[in-house]
Amino acid sequence: MISRERVLAAFEHREPDRVPAWMGASPEFRDLARHYLALTTDEELSLHIGDDFRRVYAKYSGPPYRSPDSHFTRPGAICRTPFGVERHGYGFGQPLSHPLKDAQTPPDLDKFPWPDPVWMDVAEIRTNGLKWNGRYAILGGDWSPFFHDAIDLLGMEKFMMAMYDNPALVDAVLGRIVDYYFQTSSRIFAAAAGVIDIFFIGNDFGTQNGPVVGEKLFRRFFLPHLKRLVDLGHDFGLKVMLHCCGGFFPLIPPLIEIGLDALQSLQPDARDMEPAKLKKAFAGRIVLNGCIDTHHLLIKGTPGLIRAKTREVLEIMKPGGGYIASPSHDYLLPETPVENVLAFYETVREFGRY
């Protein structure tokens, strides 16, 4: 099988020739891995580790003052969200302001400078996707982290309290945010018809000890917006995969209800997220992507231990298909030893065969 066939077989809950492999990694980790292996390009690295996925992106082409990576106005800022929130700190950092912290009613949102979806240039996406000649499963669409954006705009405390004492404001903020992402991804999919296979979105609804919110609040405030995005992907003939960190086991049945095709990340050290429990509960109902611990194993383990633990996970998750092997994080960080990551992918190639 070529990579695309392998991945799509897993999405159909069939057993392919081997378990598909996925690698999401930070630019810093990719630099380290290329240097370690004496490789020149990211594509060479993807080929070396056997990544069955590739990804295409729209490019920002809007006003410079709303650029994601320049023209900052606050000291220490390293990036800017589509909604104008500048952030600082490690990785993508933390928000430096909450522009809607004083908003009280939906009409207050009319004064806010919402982004325009046409600021994202989709002209090259189709060409970029076609360069792989259909060999790989292509991820695309906007990441759409609407929960995180709402927290940035309102502040965590205000957002959480408003779900109880000002639900109309929460609905309006989430609606405005998802409107932007829906329109942006619609433009991407229309421009790249027949090239993208999987709409990949991300929102973290879990903590180490359980969901950020209970199932009742999740269904009330978040599930309708997720369904809107899932339906969008399906309308374009795409599979839809959600990245979600932490222990969110109680929220998986509602996600299955709305037709979500796959979950990515799956941290085995978070509450109720053990591979065997996930497989028993959800095999054949949703694709499971992840389960190789980045919190402890890949960072602190030895290559030998990683090979052993990876084999254990494969034996649990392989039967019946519906599993994609990947680290339990979408973004391998540079503190992760390259030799440990290579040991993981080598084990998938050797012992992931059916």
N, C-alpha and C positions, 0 to 999 in steps of 0.2 A: 504493500500500500504506500502511496505517497502521503505526505503529512495531512493534506486537506481531507483525504478519504478517511484517514485514521481518526481525525478529530470528529468528523461528522458521524462516523460510526459510533463513537462514544456518546455523542449527543442523541443518537437514536437508541441508546442503551443496548447496543450490540457489541460483541467482543471483536475488536480489530486485531491486526497482527501483533501489536504490542500496545501497552498503555501509552497514550499521548503524553508528551512532556511540554511543560510551559516554563518560561523564565521571564519574570518581570524583575528588572534591576535598575538601580540608580545609575546615572552616568558615571559617578565616581567608582562604583563597583565594576562597571563594564571596562573602565580604563584600567583598573587593577588586573582584571582577568585577561584583557588583551596583552598587557605587559607580561604577565605570568606565563602566558602561552606563546609569546612572541608573534602575536597576530596584529594585523593592521587595521581591520575594520570591524564594526559591530556585526556585519553580516557573516564574516568569518567566524566570529565568536558564536553566533546563533547556530551555524552549521556544525561547529565543533561539539557543542553540548547536545545537539539534536532537538532544538526547539521546533515544535510543530506549528508555531503561530508566528504571524507577522502583524504589524499594526500600522495604520495610516492615520494621519492627523490633518485637520484644517489648520491654517496659519492665521495668526492675528494680523489684520491689515487696517484696523480702525485708527482713531485719533491717537497720537503719541501719548497724550496725557492719561490715557486709559490702558497703555501697554502693560502686558503682564510682567515685563522684566526691565523696564526703564522709566525715566521721568518720575522718579519717586519724590514725594513731598515730605515724608517723615524720616527722621534720622534712623538709620539701622534697617530700613525696609529692604527686603530681598526679592519680593514678588508682589504682584497685585492680582486679586481675583477679578473675574469678569464684572463684578458689581462694585469695583473700585476700592475694595478694602485692601490696604497695604499690610503686609505681614513681615514678621522678623523672627529670627531664631533658627534652630537646627531644622534641616529639611525645608519644608514649606512654612515652618514657623507658626506663630500665633498672631492673631489680629492686633493691629495697633490702634484700632478704633472700632466703634459700633455705630455706624451712621444712622441707624433707625432706632437707637435706644430710647428716644423720646416720642416715638410714634405711638399713638393711642387708638386711632381708628383707621379703617381702610382708606378713606380719602386722604389721610396724611401721606400715603405712599405715592400719591400723584406728584408730589413735589420732588421725589427722588430721581436722580438721573440714571434710569435703567439702561442697560446696554442694548445695543442693536445687533440682532443676529447677523446682519450683513457685514459686520466688522470681521467676521471669520471667513477667510478666503478659502473656498472649496475647489478652486479651479484645477489644482494639481493632484487632487486625491485619486481620481480614477487612474491617471497615468502612473502614480506611485504604486498603486495596488497591482496594476497589470504587469509591472516589471518582474513579479515573481511567477508569472505564467501559470497561475492556478495551482501551484505546488503546495501552498500553505493555507491554513485557515486564517483569514484576514479579519482582524478586529478593527472596528471603527465606531464613529459616533462620538458625541461629547460625553465626557466623564460624568457630568450631571450630578455633582455632590450637593444636592439641594438642601439637605439637612444641615450640612456644615456651613453652607452659605447663609442660611437663616440664623444660625448661631452667631456667625460673624456680624451680620447686620444688626441683630437685636441684642446680642449678648446672651450667654448661656442661661443665666438666672432669669432674665426677663422672658426668654423664649419658653423655658420650662413652666414658669408661673402662668404665662399667658395661655397655655393649653387649658388651664382651669378657669382663669378669671377673664380672659379676653380671646376666646377661640376665633372670633371673627378676624382679629388681626393676624393670628397665626395662619388661618386659611388664606388670607389675602397675600401675605408675604410669600408663603410657599407657592401659591398660584402664580404670582409674578415671576418667581425664580424658575419654576418649571416651564412656564410659557417660553422663556428665553431658551432653555435647553431643548425643549421640544422643537422649536423653530430652527435652532441651529442644527440639530441632528437631522431634521427633515431635509434641510438643504444639502447636508453631507450625503445622505442616502440617495437623494435624487441625482446628485452629481456623479455618484459612484455606483449606479445601478448595476447589479450583477458581479460586482467586484468584492464587496464586503460580505462576509459570512456571519459575523457575530457582532451585535451591538453590545459594547462593554461599558457598563456604568458602575459608579462606586458611591456608596454611602455606608458609614460605619455605625451600625445600630447596637453593637455589643460592647460590653466592658469585659474585664477578665472574669468577673463573677456573675455575669448575666446581662440581659438586655438593658439598654439605656432607659427605655420606657417599657411598660407592660404591654401585653397584647391588645388590651382595650384601646389605649392611647395610640398604639401603632396602627391599628385598623382605622381609627377615627381620623388621624392626621397625615399619616405617611403612605399607607397602602394605596389610596386612590391615585396619588401622584406616581407611585411606582407602576401601578397598572397602566396609567396613561403612557408611560415610557415603554413598558413591555408591549402594549398594543401597537405602539408606533413601530417598534422593531418588527413585530409580526406582520404588520401591514406591508412592510417592504420585503417580506420573505426571509427575515433574518432570525437567527437564534438570539436570545438575550441572556447575558450573563452579568450577575451582580457581584462586585467585590464588597465584602462585608467582614470586618474584623471582629474579634472577641467572641463572647459566649452568647449567641443569639438563637439557640436551639428552639425556644418557644415561638419564635417568629417565622420559622421555616415553613410550617404548614400554611399560614396565610400567603406566603410567597408562592408556594406551589399552587394555591387556589387561583391566583391571578395569572398563572401560566408562565411564570419565570422558568427558563430552561436550565440555568446553571448557577451555582454559587462558587465564588473564587475566594480563597484565602484559607478558611477552615483551620483555626488554630487549635491543635490537639491538646494544649495545656490550659485552654479556657474551659469554663464550667460547661459540662454536658457536651463537649465537642470532640470526645474521643472517637477515633475512626470507626471502631466497631459499633458504637452506638449510632453514629450517623448512617453507616451502611445498613444496619438492621432497620432503622426507622424510615429511610428515604430511598433505598435502592429501587431503581426503576421509575422513580417519581421525579427526580431532579438530578442533574449531573453534579458531581462533587469534585471540586478542583482544589487541591492543596494537601493539607494534613502532614507535611514534613516540617517539623518544628524549627522555626527560625529564632524563637525566643531563647532557647537553651541549646538545642542539639547542634544546629548548623554553626552557631557562634562558638560554643564551648566544647563541642565534641571532637573526637578524632576521626580521621577518614574511616578507620575500621569500624568504629561505633556507628557512624552514619550509614555505612553499607548495611550493617546488621539491622538497624532500626528501619531503614528504607525497605528492606526485604520484608520485614514484619508488616509494614503498612501495605505494601503491594499484595501480600497474601490475603489481607483482609478486604481490600478495596477492589481487586481485579475481577472477581467472579461476576459474570453477567454484563460487564462493560459499565459505562456510565461514570468512569473515573478518569481524571486527568492528574498526573503527578506533578506537583509543584511545591515550592516552599510556601509556608503559611503566611506569606506577606507578598503583596504585589510589587514590592520595591526593595530588593536585596540591597542592604546598606554596606558601606565600605569596611565596617568592622567585621564583616563576615569573611572568614578565611577562604580564599579562592579554592584551595585544595579540598576543602570540605564540600563546597558546592559541586566541584567536579566529581567527587566521589559519589554524590547523590545521583547525578545524571548518568554516570557510568553504570550504576546499579540499576537504574530504570531501563537502560538499553539492554542489560544482560538478563535481568530477572523479571522485566515487565512483559515478556512475550507470552502469548497465549498458546 
